[in-house]
Amino acid sequence: LVAEKKLKEMNESLKEYKANKKVISYNENEGSIIFPVNTLLPAGSKEREEASIQLCTTISNFGVAMTIKLPIRLFIFEIALQLEAEKKKRSFLTKEEVTEIGKSLQLDKESDINAALQYLHNVTIILYYREVEILKDLIFVNPKPILDVLSCLIAVTYVDHDKLQQIADPPPSIDERKTLKNFGCFKVEILKIIGKKIFDEVFKLSHMITLLMHFHIIAKVENKKEGDYFFPCALPSYDKLNDPPTEIQPLLIAWEINDSGTTTLAIPQGLFPLTIVHLLEKKDDVDFSPVGKDYYRCNDAMSLCVYKDCTIDIINRYTHIELRFRGHKESCPLIFKLVTEAIKKISKDLNVDKDYIFAFKCPRVEHCYCIVQEDKSSTRCTQCRSQCKVLQGDDDSYRCWFGNSLSFSSAKQLEEDEVELKATDINMHGLPGADGSQHLLNKPPPEKLTDSTQESESTVPIATVADKIDTESTVATATVTDEIDTESKK
């Protein structure tokens, strides 16, 4: 559970967003932005339904919504899938079952079925991953049970021991709970117990593991006595941060938002834990750091050992990602490349089409940022009248991130490596049907299978600022109820 003190600190860190018209304040008089939700309310209970209605009503009253244009034939197809899944009392259907439904709606060709499923996936109505071998025959019509399993896995770390049987029966041992909370690691048996209600002869534990790894929600760990998989969302929030280094200034990574002449920073929901998992998948270059007071292992701050002998700190500031490094400045460009490649991949999976920016905290004005320009040799301050030229002059504690302190030959090699990487990205991810999980705020793709005369519009509530708490899944659905299931520990 999130204590009042911690909630107040988190609201304080978001105070620059109070003037943003797109932000829904929970209580303007008290200056609260984050919407607290009790995720321990029993599923199907009257109290949980009331909490869901309260959250939906708050969003609805602000008129915040996104309209998805859906061809009428696909709208009927989607309804038919939902009805069939409810009839079978499952959250998924097999490809064979879906094909039969499609044929009844004159989707006779296999290519038509695949195109229809891909379209519904792209607008986040269903989940369909035909490029993943073990998942290609499963269509997840309702992702809520999967989100419930993740919510329960998080809840294992903080519910009272006498209530654990409501989550897992038999409940995990004290050591298993400590391992999950302190290290973020769990053995596969816990997931098997928590998810036994949704696993059957078709949707097995192996499918669940593959799905979570495909989303970069968990990472497989090897030779670790603590467990088989790492789940960063189960970790606690950081209590206090160490002072940042001054020899190498922390690099900030975020998306720039301009609203009524005011510049603020923001990051997509779920970016932090997905980035951490993605980095840990690079087993040759990234590993866990030691555990101790000088290192972080939290759901919003993580220390990682990179390239065998360098340690980096990645911190979720809710408005931006902060990258810290204490070491040789010559290593900064390689670390910069490693982390930004991961963020680029994850932002693509989240379908965030706008490019992120780099920035530094302004040395003169609080809540001001020095945003790095495209040339990587100049900055633009968001509030200073006289611009801070932090990338110019004799101080290389800022510009070392961009390789300006390297020799020409080293910088040239990094540039050539980056060009090769971009070419590889195009070859790997430019293939039809190769896109990953889609973000809830995604603009729908160009329409396929459109009917010339009719289309149906579906209105989907968008996420609130509460989503900035990164203990939620990136499995986006079109219902606010599911957001309650994946919300942070409130």
PERALIN-V208660 format. One record per residue. N is the residue number from 0. RES is the residue in three letters. SS is DSSP state (~ for helix, > for strand, _ for the rest). NEAR is the number of other ideal C-beta (glycine too) atoms within 12 Angstrom. Layout:
# PERALIN-V208660
N_RES_SS_NEAR ; N_RES_SS_NEAR
This chain:
# PERALIN-V208660
0_LEU___24 ; 1_VAL___28 ; 2_ALA___16 ; 3_GLU_~_15 ; 4_LYS_~_14 ; 5_LYS_~_25 ; 6_LEU_~_29 ; 7_LYS_~_19 ; 8_GLU_~_22 ; 9_MET_~_36 ; 10_ASN_~_32 ; 11_GLU_~_22 ; 12_SER_~_30 ; 13_LEU___37 ; 14_LYS_~_25 ; 15_GLU_~_30 ; 16_TYR_~_32 ; 17_LYS___27 ; 18_ALA___21 ; 19_ASN___24 ; 20_LYS___16 ; 21_LYS___24 ; 22_VAL___34 ; 23_ILE___31 ; 24_SER___27 ; 25_TYR___28 ; 26_ASN_>_16 ; 27_GLU___14 ; 28_ASN___8 ; 29_GLU___17 ; 30_GLY___21 ; 31_SER_>_26 ; 32_ILE___34 ; 33_ILE___36 ; 34_PHE___37 ; 35_PRO___31 ; 36_VAL___38 ; 37_ASN___26 ; 38_THR___39 ; 39_LEU___28 ; 40_LEU___25 ; 41_PRO___18 ; 42_ALA___27 ; 43_GLY___12 ; 44_SER___14 ; 45_LYS_~_12 ; 46_GLU_~_18 ; 47_ARG_~_23 ; 48_GLU_~_17 ; 49_GLU_~_17 ; 50_ALA_~_29 ; 51_SER_~_30 ; 52_ILE_~_18 ; 53_GLN_~_23 ; 54_LEU_~_36 ; 55_CYS_~_28 ; 56_THR_~_17 ; 57_THR_~_26 ; 58_ILE_~_32 ; 59_SER_~_19 ; 60_ASN_~_15 ; 61_PHE___22 ; 62_GLY___14 ; 63_VAL___24 ; 64_ALA___21 ; 65_MET_>_24 ; 66_THR_>_17 ; 67_ILE_>_32 ; 68_LYS_>_25 ; 69_LEU_>_34 ; 70_PRO_>_32 ; 71_ILE_~_22 ; 72_ARG_~_30 ; 73_LEU_~_39 ; 74_PHE_~_28 ; 75_ILE_~_26 ; 76_PHE_~_38 ; 77_GLU_~_38 ; 78_ILE_~_23 ; 79_ALA_~_28 ; 80_LEU_~_42 ; 81_GLN_~_29 ; 82_LEU_~_18 ; 83_GLU_~_29 ; 84_ALA_~_29 ; 85_GLU_~_16 ; 86_LYS_~_14 ; 87_LYS___21 ; 88_LYS___15 ; 89_ARG___27 ; 90_SER___37 ; 91_PHE_>_38 ; 92_LEU_>_37 ; 93_THR_>_27 ; 94_LYS_~_25 ; 95_GLU_~_17 ; 96_GLU_~_26 ; 97_VAL_~_38 ; 98_THR_~_27 ; 99_GLU_~_18 ; 100_ILE_~_31 ; 101_GLY_~_34 ; 102_LYS_~_19 ; 103_SER_~_19 ; 104_LEU___27 ; 105_GLN___16 ; 106_LEU___31 ; 107_ASP___14 ; 108_LYS___14 ; 109_GLU_~_17 ; 110_SER_~_18 ; 111_ASP_~_24 ; 112_ILE_~_33 ; 113_ASN_~_26 ; 114_ALA_~_29 ; 115_ALA_~_41 ; 116_LEU_~_39 ; 117_GLN_~_31 ; 118_TYR_~_34 ; 119_LEU_~_41 ; 120_HIS_~_37 ; 121_ASN_~_32 ; 122_VAL___39 ; 123_THR___38 ; 124_ILE___37 ; 125_ILE___38 ; 126_LEU_>_41 ; 127_TYR_>_41 ; 128_TYR___33 ; 129_ARG___28 ; 130_GLU___21 ; 131_VAL___25 ; 132_GLU_~_13 ; 133_ILE_~_20 ; 134_LEU_~_32 ; 135_LYS___21 ; 136_ASP___23 ; 137_LEU_>_37 ; 138_ILE_>_41 ; 139_PHE_>_43 ; 140_VAL___39 ; 141_ASN___33 ; 142_PRO___41 ; 143_LYS_~_34 ; 144_PRO_~_34 ; 145_ILE_~_43 ; 146_LEU_~_39 ; 147_ASP_~_33 ; 148_VAL_~_42 ; 149_LEU_~_41 ; 150_SER_~_41 ; 151_CYS_~_42 ; 152_LEU_~_47 ; 153_ILE_~_43 ; 154_ALA_~_40 ; 155_VAL___39 ; 156_THR___38 ; 157_TYR___31 ; 158_VAL___26 ; 159_ASP___16 ; 160_HIS_~_19 ; 161_ASP_~_9 ; 162_LYS_~_17 ; 163_LEU_~_26 ; 164_GLN_~_17 ; 165_GLN_~_20 ; 166_ILE___36 ; 167_ALA___31 ; 168_ASP___15 ; 169_PRO___15 ; 170_PRO___23 ; 171_PRO___33 ; 172_SER___19 ; 173_ILE_~_15 ; 174_ASP_~_18 ; 175_GLU_~_32 ; 176_ARG_~_30 ; 177_LYS_~_22 ; 178_THR_~_31 ; 179_LEU_~_40 ; 180_LYS_~_33 ; 181_ASN_~_21 ; 182_PHE_~_33 ; 183_GLY___39 ; 184_CYS_>_37 ; 185_PHE_>_46 ; 186_LYS___28 ; 187_VAL_~_27 ; 188_GLU_~_19 ; 189_ILE_~_38 ; 190_LEU_~_39 ; 191_LYS_~_25 ; 192_ILE_~_27 ; 193_ILE_~_39 ; 194_GLY___33 ; 195_LYS___22 ; 196_LYS___22 ; 197_ILE___30 ; 198_PHE___25 ; 199_ASP___20 ; 200_GLU___9 ; 201_VAL___22 ; 202_PHE___33 ; 203_LYS___22 ; 204_LEU_~_26 ; 205_SER_~_21 ; 206_HIS_~_33 ; 207_MET_~_40 ; 208_ILE_~_31 ; 209_THR_~_24 ; 210_LEU_~_40 ; 211_LEU_~_39 ; 212_MET_~_32 ; 213_HIS_~_33 ; 214_PHE___40 ; 215_HIS___39 ; 216_ILE___45 ; 217_ILE___40 ; 218_ALA_>_38 ; 219_LYS_>_24 ; 220_VAL___29 ; 221_GLU___17 ; 222_ASN___12 ; 223_LYS___21 ; 224_LYS___12 ; 225_GLU___26 ; 226_GLY___33 ; 227_ASP___27 ; 228_TYR_>_37 ; 229_PHE_>_41 ; 230_PHE___47 ; 231_PRO_~_50 ; 232_CYS_~_47 ; 233_ALA_~_44 ; 234_LEU___36 ; 235_PRO___29 ; 236_SER___38 ; 237_TYR___29 ; 238_ASP___15 ; 239_LYS___14 ; 240_LEU___26 ; 241_ASN___19 ; 242_ASP___11 ; 243_PRO___22 ; 244_PRO___23 ; 245_THR___14 ; 246_GLU___18 ; 247_ILE___32 ; 248_GLN___35 ; 249_PRO___34 ; 250_LEU_>_45 ; 251_LEU_>_39 ; 252_ILE_>_42 ; 253_ALA_>_38 ; 254_TRP_>_30 ; 255_GLU_>_27 ; 256_ILE_>_29 ; 257_ASN_>_17 ; 258_ASP_>_18 ; 259_SER___11 ; 260_GLY___11 ; 261_THR_>_21 ; 262_THR_>_30 ; 263_THR_>_35 ; 264_LEU_>_37 ; 265_ALA_>_36 ; 266_ILE___41 ; 267_PRO___41 ; 268_GLN___37 ; 269_GLY___43 ; 270_LEU_~_43 ; 271_PHE_~_49 ; 272_PRO_~_47 ; 273_LEU_~_45 ; 274_THR_~_44 ; 275_ILE_~_45 ; 276_VAL_~_39 ; 277_HIS_~_42 ; 278_LEU_~_40 ; 279_LEU_~_39 ; 280_GLU___29 ; 281_LYS___24 ; 282_LYS___20 ; 283_ASP___12 ; 284_ASP___24 ; 285_VAL_>_33 ; 286_ASP_>_28 ; 287_PHE_>_30 ; 288_SER___28 ; 289_PRO___15 ; 290_VAL___21 ; 291_GLY___12 ; 292_LYS___13 ; 293_ASP___16 ; 294_TYR___25 ; 295_TYR___36 ; 296_ARG_>_37 ; 297_CYS___33 ; 298_ASN___37 ; 299_ASP___39 ; 300_ALA_>_34 ; 301_MET_>_45 ; 302_SER_>_33 ; 303_LEU_>_41 ; 304_CYS_>_28 ; 305_VAL_>_34 ; 306_TYR___24 ; 307_LYS___14 ; 308_ASP___15 ; 309_CYS_>_29 ; 310_THR_>_29 ; 311_ILE_>_42 ; 312_ASP_>_39 ; 313_ILE_>_50 ; 314_ILE_>_38 ; 315_ASN_>_42 ; 316_ARG___38 ; 317_TYR___39 ; 318_THR___38 ; 319_HIS___38 ; 320_ILE_>_43 ; 321_GLU_>_37 ; 322_LEU_>_43 ; 323_ARG_>_38 ; 324_PHE_>_37 ; 325_ARG___27 ; 326_GLY___22 ; 327_HIS___18 ; 328_LYS_~_28 ; 329_GLU_~_24 ; 330_SER_~_28 ; 331_CYS_~_41 ; 332_PRO_~_33 ; 333_LEU_~_32 ; 334_ILE_~_39 ; 335_PHE_~_35 ; 336_LYS_~_30 ; 337_LEU_~_35 ; 338_VAL_~_42 ; 339_THR_~_33 ; 340_GLU_~_28 ; 341_ALA_~_37 ; 342_ILE_~_38 ; 343_LYS_~_26 ; 344_LYS_~_29 ; 345_ILE_~_38 ; 346_SER_~_34 ; 347_LYS_~_32 ; 348_ASP_~_33 ; 349_LEU___39 ; 350_ASN___27 ; 351_VAL___30 ; 352_ASP___17 ; 353_LYS___21 ; 354_ASP___16 ; 355_TYR___33 ; 356_ILE_>_33 ; 357_PHE_>_39 ; 358_ALA_>_38 ; 359_PHE_>_39 ; 360_LYS_>_33 ; 361_CYS___28 ; 362_PRO___21 ; 363_ARG___20 ; 364_VAL___17 ; 365_GLU___13 ; 366_HIS___25 ; 367_CYS___29 ; 368_TYR_>_40 ; 369_CYS_>_35 ; 370_ILE_>_37 ; 371_VAL_>_34 ; 372_GLN___21 ; 373_GLU___13 ; 374_ASP___14 ; 375_LYS___26 ; 376_SER___19 ; 377_SER___23 ; 378_THR_>_34 ; 379_ARG_>_26 ; 380_CYS_>_28 ; 381_THR___33 ; 382_GLN___23 ; 383_CYS___23 ; 384_ARG___11 ; 385_SER___11 ; 386_GLN___23 ; 387_CYS___30 ; 388_LYS___24 ; 389_VAL___36 ; 390_LEU___34 ; 391_GLN___19 ; 392_GLY___15 ; 393_ASP___11 ; 394_ASP___21 ; 395_ASP___23 ; 396_SER___26 ; 397_TYR___37 ; 398_ARG_~_34 ; 399_CYS_~_32 ; 400_TRP_~_40 ; 401_PHE_~_35 ; 402_GLY___31 ; 403_ASN___29 ; 404_SER___24 ; 405_LEU___25 ; 406_SER___13 ; 407_PHE_~_12 ; 408_SER_~_11 ; 409_SER_~_19 ; 410_ALA_~_24 ; 411_LYS_~_15 ; 412_GLN_~_18 ; 413_LEU_~_29 ; 414_GLU_~_20 ; 415_GLU_~_14 ; 416_ASP_~_20 ; 417_GLU_~_24 ; 418_VAL_~_14 ; 419_GLU_~_15 ; 420_LEU_~_21 ; 421_LYS_~_18 ; 422_ALA_~_14 ; 423_THR_~_15 ; 424_ASP_~_18 ; 425_ILE_~_14 ; 426_ASN_~_12 ; 427_MET_~_16 ; 428_HIS_~_20 ; 429_GLY___14 ; 430_LEU___12 ; 431_PRO___15 ; 432_GLY___22 ; 433_ALA___18 ; 434_ASP___27 ; 435_GLY___34 ; 436_SER___38 ; 437_GLN___37 ; 438_HIS___35 ; 439_LEU___38 ; 440_LEU___32 ; 441_ASN___32 ; 442_LYS___20 ; 443_PRO___31 ; 444_PRO___25 ; 445_PRO___14 ; 446_GLU___22 ; 447_LYS___26 ; 448_LEU___31 ; 449_THR___22 ; 450_ASP___20 ; 451_SER___10 ; 452_THR___9 ; 453_GLN___15 ; 454_GLU_>_21 ; 455_SER_>_22 ; 456_GLU_>_17 ; 457_SER_>_25 ; 458_THR_>_19 ; 459_VAL_>_30 ; 460_PRO___33 ; 461_ILE___30 ; 462_ALA___39 ; 463_THR___36 ; 464_VAL_~_38 ; 465_ALA_~_38 ; 466_ASP_~_42 ; 467_LYS_~_35 ; 468_ILE___40 ; 469_ASP___44 ; 470_THR___43 ; 471_GLU___41 ; 472_SER___42 ; 473_THR___49 ; 474_VAL___45 ; 475_ALA___43 ; 476_THR___36 ; 477_ALA___35 ; 478_THR___29 ; 479_VAL_~_34 ; 480_THR_~_32 ; 481_ASP_~_37 ; 482_GLU_~_43 ; 483_ILE_~_38 ; 484_ASP_~_38 ; 485_THR___44 ; 486_GLU___41 ; 487_SER___43 ; 488_LYS___34 ; 489_LYS___34
